[in-house]
Amino acid sequence: MVRKGYFVFLFILLLAASLVGADSLTQWLGVYLSGQKIGYVYLHVVPLEGGYRVIERNVMSLKMLGQDKEVTTYQVALADRSFRLREFSFSMKTGDQQVSEEGKALKGTLKVSVITGEGSRSERSFLYGGDLYLPSLLEAKAALQGLKSGVFHIFDPSTISLDSGVVRDLGTAEVEYRGEKVTARLYEAVYSGIRTRTWVRDGRILREESPMKIVMVDEPKEKAVQLGGEKVDLLSLFAVEPGGLRVNPADYRFVRLKLSGVSFDNLDLSFDGQKVVKRKGDQVVLSIERADPDSLRGGVPLPDSVSLYLEPTPFIQSDAPEIRDLAREITAGAKDDVDKVRKILEWVYTTLDKKPTVTLPTALDVLKMGYGDCNEHSVLFAALARAAGIPAEITVGLIYQLGRYYYHAWDAVFIGGRWVFVDPIFNEFPASAGHLMLKRGGIEKQADLVPVVGQLKIEILEAR
């Protein structure tokens, strides 16, 4: 029996094909990290009546702690004739985990639905002024229409965050392209502290350079999708070997460090237990002191400023019945908040298997999976702590282990009238002085560390 739907579908494809011309774009870009292939990007732009459909697929293949990991994102966006966002869908898949989003922009408000792997759905709204773009829409606009220098509002689905970015048209410049020097239009963009340079010519992106020595280059499909060879181990590649004293900061209660080599303007370096002592230019001296657990007991009224850290978020689902019931069960019999923290920390540490993952973890996803790395441990701990009435947030930075500082995530809880670091993947309460916080916040804040990775220098000045 003939299905009319087949012909309708073919006719739609035929109409789309008839629109493809100078105003369309299809290209493949190889993605390289420090000269090694780690993935590819497929970008496809199709003109529609009154606008465009922009499809982008990203595949990255990496190694974490000796295990191969692949991350795939897929995005479809509808835009107007100036590539301003109308609506989009986005998914990110890593192994057996997936997060999806749907968004629609209307009259200065972007409404986004986030659907997590365990099926829960949450709604978020973002207010913006002026024109709104996705990163892929700006790339397509640069290639097909060109960009004028200015400020753009950009929503990044991979971090579910909205920020403004500055784009500068630097005129024409030479760039190496497929073995020869060519002249192309050069754009520089700064978004969330991340600076990228993009060369465009004849309606195509020829090359894009980003921090962390990440480079995208236009390639034939056959070459772009080739991901064989030895994979890059991210953790080892970007570890920081400190100078100064040859000691393990985790063995001491107090350490003093000197940081240099990066801009500190977008970092969070001051916190309870971590203090900036001196700052001059691109150098910062700070002290880290591990909290005394005995000083944290005793009831202290919560200030209004920390009430935010009791609220649920799309990732920290502290209001979910499963989380609330589990927190109540874990903390049963606790004498005070210190006991609650210890019980939750012990439960997360002993229950979750330690396994490197590449996900956008939610607390409910982690509870269902039963495994993960520092991100998964931190998000589940934060949800359980908030459900138990203890303000908690995720922090990111570095941890000292085996002679080097490695990028890491852990938690902070507000007890005894102050914030205290705790590390659920190592069952540390309080966390050791080997923890160096660079940013407060979860997944949405980790992108702020991109300009730091591979550039930060650390010197251990004192340990006692």
Secondary structure per residue as TSV (DSSP state, phi and psi in degrees):
chain	resnum	aa	ss	phi	psi
A	1	M	-	360.0	133.5
A	2	V	-	-79.6	130.9
A	3	R	-	-96.4	121.9
A	4	K	H	-64.2	-26.0
A	5	G	H	-59.8	-34.1
A	6	Y	H	-59.9	-43.7
A	7	F	H	-70.7	-38.1
A	8	V	H	-59.9	-44.8
A	9	F	H	-62.8	-45.1
A	10	L	H	-64.0	-35.6
A	11	F	H	-68.0	-39.4
A	12	I	H	-60.9	-43.8
A	13	L	H	-61.7	-40.0
A	14	L	H	-62.9	-42.5
A	15	L	H	-63.8	-41.6
A	16	A	H	-62.8	-42.7
A	17	A	H	-63.8	-33.0
A	18	S	H	-71.2	-18.3
A	19	L	H	-87.4	-16.2
A	20	V	-	-69.1	125.2
A	21	G	S	-158.7	-144.8
A	22	A	T	-67.0	-16.4
A	23	D	T	-94.8	14.6
A	24	S	-	-118.3	169.2
A	25	L	E	-152.1	130.8
A	26	T	E	-137.7	118.9
A	27	Q	E	-153.7	159.4
A	28	W	E	-118.8	136.9
A	29	L	E	-126.9	128.6
A	30	G	E	-80.0	142.2
A	31	V	E	-111.5	127.6
A	32	Y	E	-125.2	142.2
A	33	L	E	-122.8	116.0
A	34	S	T	52.1	38.0
A	35	G	T	85.8	-4.8
A	36	Q	E	-104.9	137.5
A	37	K	E	-68.7	127.2
A	38	I	E	-124.8	-6.3
A	39	G	E	171.3	-167.3
A	40	Y	E	-152.5	162.2
A	41	V	E	-126.3	133.5
A	42	Y	E	-111.1	123.4
A	43	L	E	-123.6	125.4
A	44	H	E	-134.9	121.8
A	45	V	E	-118.5	125.3
A	46	V	E	-124.2	125.3
A	47	P	E	-67.9	139.7
A	48	L	E	-123.8	173.4
A	49	E	T	-66.7	113.7
A	50	G	T	83.8	7.5
A	51	G	E	175.5	-150.7
A	52	Y	E	-141.0	154.0
A	53	R	E	-109.9	126.0
A	54	V	E	-118.3	120.4
A	55	I	E	-111.9	132.1
A	56	E	E	-135.7	130.4
A	57	R	E	-125.1	127.8
A	58	N	E	-117.4	133.5
A	59	V	E	-128.0	126.8
A	60	M	E	-127.6	134.6
A	61	S	E	-123.7	115.5
A	62	L	E	-132.9	177.3
A	63	K	E	-124.9	134.4
A	64	M	E	-130.4	118.5
A	65	L	T	51.2	42.0
A	66	G	T	83.0	-3.4
A	67	Q	E	-106.3	135.2
A	68	D	E	-74.6	134.7
A	69	K	E	-133.1	139.0
A	70	E	E	-124.9	134.1
A	71	V	E	-120.4	130.4
A	72	T	E	-126.6	129.4
A	73	T	E	-120.2	146.4
A	74	Y	E	-137.6	130.3
A	75	Q	E	-138.3	135.6
A	76	V	E	-125.1	124.2
A	77	A	E	-125.4	141.3
A	78	L	E	-106.9	130.0
A	79	A	E	-133.6	163.7
A	80	D	E	-82.8	-171.2
A	81	R	T	-68.3	-14.4
A	82	S	T	-103.3	13.3
A	83	F	-	67.7	20.1
A	84	R	-	-76.7	140.3
A	85	L	E	-67.1	134.6
A	86	R	E	-108.3	-54.9
A	87	E	E	-156.7	162.8
A	88	F	E	-154.7	160.5
A	89	S	E	-130.4	147.9
A	90	F	E	-148.3	142.1
A	91	S	E	-141.2	147.1
A	92	M	E	-130.5	124.6
A	93	K	E	-125.0	131.7
A	94	T	E	-136.1	110.2
A	95	G	T	61.9	-121.6
A	96	D	T	-99.7	14.3
A	97	Q	E	-112.6	143.2
A	98	Q	E	-147.0	140.0
A	99	V	E	-124.4	134.6
A	100	S	E	-123.8	154.5
A	101	E	E	-138.8	150.9
A	102	E	E	-134.7	136.3
A	103	G	E	-142.9	150.8
A	104	K	E	-141.8	130.4
A	105	A	E	-101.4	130.4
A	106	L	E	-155.5	120.2
A	107	K	T	52.2	49.9
A	108	G	T	82.5	6.0
A	109	T	E	-129.2	128.3
A	110	L	E	-103.3	117.4
A	111	K	E	-102.1	124.8
A	112	V	E	-123.7	131.5
A	113	S	E	-104.8	130.5
A	114	V	E	-111.7	122.6
A	115	I	E	-113.7	115.4
A	116	T	-	-89.9	172.8
A	117	G	T	-60.4	-31.8
A	118	E	T	-86.6	3.0
A	119	G	S	99.2	-2.9
A	120	S	-	-74.9	151.4
A	121	R	E	-127.4	131.8
A	122	S	E	-130.2	152.4
A	123	E	E	-114.2	138.9
A	124	R	E	-135.9	148.2
A	125	S	E	-124.3	138.7
A	126	F	E	-126.3	128.3
A	127	L	E	-92.5	139.5
A	128	Y	-	-144.4	155.5
A	129	G	-	-114.4	140.9
A	130	G	S	82.7	-145.7
A	131	D	-	-93.5	147.7
A	132	L	E	-123.0	137.2
A	133	Y	E	-134.5	157.8
A	134	L	-	-94.4	159.3
A	135	P	H	-54.5	-40.7
A	136	S	H	-66.2	-31.8
A	137	L	H	-70.1	-37.8
A	138	L	H	-66.2	-39.4
A	139	E	H	-62.2	-44.6
A	140	A	H	-64.8	-40.5
A	141	K	H	-64.3	-42.0
A	142	A	H	-61.1	-41.6
A	143	A	H	-71.3	-41.0
A	144	L	H	-99.2	-27.7
A	145	Q	T	-124.0	-18.8
A	146	G	-	84.0	158.8
A	147	L	-	-124.5	142.9
A	148	K	-	-94.9	148.5
A	149	S	S	-59.5	137.7
A	150	G	E	167.7	-172.9
A	151	V	E	-103.6	133.1
A	152	F	E	-125.8	143.3
A	153	H	E	-90.9	126.6
A	154	I	E	-128.0	128.6
A	155	F	E	-104.6	128.6
A	156	D	E	-107.1	106.9
A	157	P	T	-62.6	-28.7
A	158	S	T	-68.0	-24.4
A	159	T	T	-117.4	0.7
A	160	I	T	51.7	53.3
A	161	S	E	-139.6	149.5
A	162	L	E	-117.8	132.5
A	163	D	E	-151.6	167.8
A	164	S	E	-100.1	146.0
A	165	G	E	-129.6	152.7
A	166	V	E	-110.0	127.6
A	167	V	E	-115.6	134.2
A	168	R	E	-122.0	132.0
A	169	D	E	-86.6	111.1
A	170	L	E	-94.2	9.7
A	171	G	E	80.8	-158.2
A	172	T	E	-89.0	148.9
A	173	A	E	-155.0	154.7
A	174	E	E	-81.1	145.9
A	175	V	E	-148.3	146.5
A	176	E	E	-79.1	128.1
A	177	Y	E	-141.0	112.1
A	178	R	T	52.7	46.7
A	179	G	T	88.7	2.5
A	180	E	E	-143.3	161.4
A	181	K	E	-85.3	129.6
A	182	V	E	-131.4	160.7
A	183	T	E	-97.2	131.6
A	184	A	E	-142.3	167.0
A	185	R	E	-81.0	133.7
A	186	L	E	-113.3	126.9
A	187	Y	E	-118.5	142.6
A	188	E	E	-119.8	130.1
A	189	A	E	-125.3	140.7
A	190	V	E	-123.5	117.7
A	191	Y	E	-140.4	122.9
A	192	S	T	53.0	37.9
A	193	G	T	79.4	-0.3
A	194	I	E	-99.1	124.0
A	195	R	E	-103.9	124.9
A	196	T	E	-124.9	153.0
A	197	R	E	-125.8	129.1
A	198	T	E	-127.9	129.1
A	199	W	E	-104.6	128.9
A	200	V	E	-127.9	139.3
A	201	R	E	-156.1	138.8
A	202	D	T	51.8	42.6
A	203	G	T	73.0	21.3
A	204	R	E	-136.6	150.5
A	205	I	E	-85.9	117.7
A	206	L	E	-86.6	-39.4
A	207	R	E	-160.7	145.0
A	208	E	E	-138.9	129.9
A	209	E	E	-115.6	133.2
A	210	S	E	-129.5	169.7
A	211	P	T	-60.0	172.8
A	212	M	T	65.2	18.0
A	213	K	T	59.1	37.6
A	214	I	E	-94.0	128.1
A	215	V	E	-130.5	134.7
A	216	M	E	-111.9	134.7
A	217	V	E	-132.3	142.5
A	218	D	E	-66.1	128.0
A	219	E	E	-141.6	156.8
A	220	P	-	-61.0	151.1
A	221	K	H	-53.3	-43.5
A	222	E	H	-59.3	-36.5
A	223	K	H	-81.3	-38.8
A	224	A	H	-61.2	-39.8
A	225	V	T	-84.6	-2.2
A	226	Q	-	-76.5	114.9
A	227	L	-	-121.9	25.8
A	228	G	-	-74.7	-179.4
A	229	G	S	91.5	177.7
A	230	E	-	-68.0	131.1
A	231	K	-	-86.0	150.7
A	232	V	-	-78.7	131.4
A	233	D	B	-92.0	104.0
A	234	L	H	-60.7	-44.0
A	235	L	H	-59.3	-45.5
A	236	S	H	-73.6	-36.6
A	237	L	H	-61.3	-38.8
A	238	F	T	-106.8	12.1
A	239	A	-	-65.2	150.3
A	240	V	B	-110.7	119.1
A	241	E	-	-89.9	115.6
A	242	P	-	-77.7	155.0
A	243	G	E	-96.7	-172.2
A	244	G	E	82.6	-142.4
A	245	L	-	-62.2	139.8
A	246	R	-	-94.6	73.5
A	247	V	S	-132.6	165.0
A	248	N	-	-98.1	108.3
A	249	P	G	-57.0	-26.3
A	250	A	G	-66.9	-17.3
A	251	D	G	-85.0	-2.2
A	252	Y	S	-123.5	158.2
A	253	R	S	-86.1	-26.4
A	254	F	E	-134.3	133.2
A	255	V	E	-136.4	153.9
A	256	R	E	-125.5	128.7
A	257	L	E	-123.0	152.5
A	258	K	E	-115.0	125.8
A	259	L	E	-109.1	143.7
A	260	S	E	-157.4	172.9
A	261	G	S	94.6	-6.6
A	262	V	S	-139.9	167.7
A	263	S	-	-83.8	135.5
A	264	F	-	-102.1	6.9
A	265	D	T	-62.1	-32.5
A	266	N	T	-104.8	15.9
A	267	L	-	-107.5	158.7
A	268	D	-	-109.3	96.4
A	269	L	-	-101.6	-18.9
A	270	S	-	-103.3	130.8
A	271	F	B	-161.8	166.3
A	272	D	T	-58.6	123.5
A	273	G	T	91.0	-10.2
A	274	Q	E	-134.6	119.8
A	275	K	E	-131.1	132.7
A	276	V	E	-77.9	118.3
A	277	V	E	-89.1	-38.6
A	278	K	E	-154.3	140.4
A	279	R	E	-138.7	128.1
A	280	K	E	-149.0	114.6
A	281	G	T	60.8	-126.9
A	282	D	T	-97.1	26.1
A	283	Q	E	-124.9	136.7
A	284	V	E	-132.8	133.8
A	285	V	E	-108.4	127.6
A	286	L	E	-137.1	159.3
A	287	S	E	-115.8	146.8
A	288	I	E	-127.8	126.0
A	289	E	E	-128.3	124.6
A	290	R	-	-70.9	135.0
A	291	A	-	-68.8	150.5
A	292	D	-	-87.6	114.2
A	293	P	G	-60.6	-29.5
A	294	D	G	-67.4	-23.5
A	295	S	G	-82.5	-4.1
A	296	L	G	-95.9	-7.3
A	297	R	-	-80.9	156.5
A	298	G	S	108.2	137.3
A	299	G	-	-74.7	125.8
A	300	V	-	-127.0	126.6
A	301	P	-	-57.8	141.6
A	302	L	-	-78.5	127.5
A	303	P	-	-70.2	154.8
A	304	D	G	-59.6	-27.4
A	305	S	G	-66.2	-17.8
A	306	V	G	-103.9	-1.0
A	307	S	G	-62.3	-27.5
A	308	L	G	-57.8	-31.3
A	309	Y	G	-86.9	14.4
A	310	L	G	-106.3	-8.5
A	311	E	S	-83.9	149.8
A	312	P	-	-75.6	156.8
A	313	T	-	-132.8	171.0
A	314	P	S	-57.6	-24.2
A	315	F	S	-102.1	-36.0
A	316	I	S	-100.4	85.6
A	317	Q	-	-88.8	65.7
A	318	S	T	-70.5	-12.7
A	319	D	T	-94.3	-2.0
A	320	A	S	-67.2	137.2
A	321	P	H	-54.3	-39.1
A	322	E	H	-62.8	-39.2
A	323	I	H	-71.5	-44.9
A	324	R	H	-62.1	-45.4
A	325	D	H	-64.5	-40.9
A	326	L	H	-66.9	-41.2
A	327	A	H	-62.0	-40.3
A	328	R	H	-64.1	-40.5
A	329	E	H	-67.2	-44.2
A	330	I	H	-65.1	-41.0
A	331	T	T	-91.7	6.1
A	332	A	T	-57.4	130.8
A	333	G	T	86.5	-2.0
A	334	A	-	-67.0	136.3
A	335	K	-	-79.0	-32.4
A	336	D	S	-157.7	-173.9
A	337	D	H	-65.1	-33.2
A	338	V	H	-61.4	-44.2
A	339	D	H	-64.3	-38.7
A	340	K	H	-60.3	-46.3
A	341	V	H	-60.9	-45.1
A	342	R	H	-61.2	-42.8
A	343	K	H	-65.8	-43.8
A	344	I	H	-66.2	-43.0
A	345	L	H	-59.8	-46.7
A	346	E	H	-63.0	-40.6
A	347	W	H	-65.4	-46.6
A	348	V	H	-62.6	-43.4
A	349	Y	H	-63.0	-43.8
A	350	T	H	-83.1	-22.6
A	351	T	H	-87.8	-40.8
A	352	L	S	-84.6	131.4
A	353	D	E	-71.2	145.9
A	354	K	E	-90.4	107.7
A	355	K	-	-147.0	127.2
A	356	P	-	-64.7	132.7
A	357	T	-	-136.2	163.8
A	358	V	-	-129.4	90.7
A	359	T	S	-139.5	170.6
A	360	L	-	-102.6	83.1
A	361	P	-	-74.2	140.0
A	362	T	-	-109.2	159.5
A	363	A	H	-60.0	-42.2
A	364	L	H	-67.5	-37.1
A	365	D	H	-60.3	-46.4
A	366	V	H	-64.4	-41.3
A	367	L	H	-59.6	-38.5
A	368	K	H	-73.6	-41.4
A	369	M	H	-69.0	-47.4
A	370	G	-	81.6	15.9
A	371	Y	E	-154.5	171.1
A	372	G	E	154.3	-179.4
A	373	D	S	-105.8	-151.6
A	374	C	H	-63.7	-35.4
A	375	N	H	-62.2	-45.5
A	376	E	H	-66.4	-43.8
A	377	H	H	-60.9	-41.9
A	378	S	H	-68.8	-41.3
A	379	V	H	-70.7	-36.4
A	380	L	H	-70.5	-41.9
A	381	F	H	-60.0	-45.3
A	382	A	H	-59.9	-41.6
A	383	A	H	-65.5	-44.3
A	384	L	H	-66.7	-40.0
A	385	A	H	-64.3	-45.5
A	386	R	H	-62.6	-40.6
A	387	A	H	-64.0	-26.2
A	388	A	T	-88.8	5.6
A	389	G	T	87.2	15.4
A	390	I	-	-110.4	117.9
A	391	P	-	-57.8	133.4
A	392	A	E	-148.2	148.1
A	393	E	E	-147.1	160.6
A	394	I	E	-89.2	140.6
A	395	T	E	-125.5	152.6
A	396	V	E	-131.5	150.1
A	397	G	E	175.0	-129.9
A	398	L	E	-134.4	154.1
A	399	I	E	-129.0	140.2
A	400	Y	E	-86.2	126.3
A	401	Q	E	-152.2	133.9
A	402	L	T	52.1	44.1
A	403	G	T	86.2	0.1
A	404	R	E	-141.5	158.6
A	405	Y	E	-94.8	129.1
A	406	Y	E	-116.5	145.5
A	407	Y	E	-67.4	139.6
A	408	H	E	-158.1	159.0
A	409	A	E	-128.0	142.0
A	410	W	E	-149.3	-166.1
A	411	D	E	-123.2	163.0
A	412	A	E	-128.7	138.6
A	413	V	E	-122.2	148.5
A	414	F	E	-100.6	104.4
A	415	I	E	-141.3	152.0
A	416	G	T	63.1	24.6
A	417	G	T	81.4	13.5
A	418	R	E	-154.8	165.1
A	419	W	E	-84.5	139.8
A	420	V	E	-134.7	132.2
A	421	F	E	-73.9	138.2
A	422	V	E	-135.1	148.0
A	423	D	B	-125.1	100.8
A	424	P	T	-69.2	-26.7
A	425	I	T	-76.4	-18.5
A	426	F	T	-114.5	3.9
A	427	N	T	56.1	45.8
A	428	E	B	-105.9	121.7
A	429	F	S	-142.2	116.5
A	430	P	S	-67.1	162.6
A	431	A	-	-67.9	153.5
A	432	S	-	-69.5	165.9
A	433	A	T	-74.3	3.6
A	434	G	T	-82.1	0.6
A	435	H	E	-94.8	125.0
A	436	L	E	-117.3	106.6
A	437	M	E	-78.9	134.5
A	438	L	E	-115.0	-23.1
A	439	K	E	-153.5	137.2
A	440	R	E	-91.9	136.1
A	441	G	S	121.0	165.3
A	442	G	S	-92.5	-138.1
A	443	I	H	-53.3	-41.8
A	444	E	H	-66.3	-18.4
A	445	K	H	-98.2	-14.6
A	446	Q	H	-66.8	-25.9
A	447	A	G	-63.7	-23.3
A	448	D	G	-66.0	-16.1
A	449	L	G	-86.5	-7.6
A	450	V	T	-55.4	-44.9
A	451	P	T	-65.7	-16.4
A	452	V	T	-86.3	-36.4
A	453	V	T	-61.4	128.5
A	454	G	T	84.4	-6.3
A	455	Q	T	-117.8	-26.9
A	456	L	-	-68.5	135.8
A	457	K	E	-116.8	140.4
A	458	I	E	-128.8	135.2
A	459	E	E	-127.3	128.0
A	460	I	E	-86.3	113.9
A	461	L	E	-93.7	-33.9
A	462	E	E	-155.1	146.6
A	463	A	E	-149.3	127.5
A	464	R	-	-155.0	360.0
